[in-house]
Amino acid sequence: MNTEHSHPRTHTGTVDRSNPKAPKRTFAKSIVANSRRLRQRIGVAIGLCLGMTALVVTLG
């Protein structure tokens, strides 16, 4: 039984089969990243507004 392999075994999930000459899709990635950042900022702004409203109602 031959236990030595001429090349290391690679898992098919780790092999990059994309065409290196194909254009990169950075445009869509940047839109997704920008929308994620915008949603986080909107969430923070809504949280601050609700907190300030609760504070005013409690103290008022």
Buried (B, 14 or more C-beta within 10 A) or exposed (E): EEEEEEEEEEEEEEEEEEEEEEEEEEEEEEEEEEEEEEEEEEEEEEEEEEEEEEEEEEEE
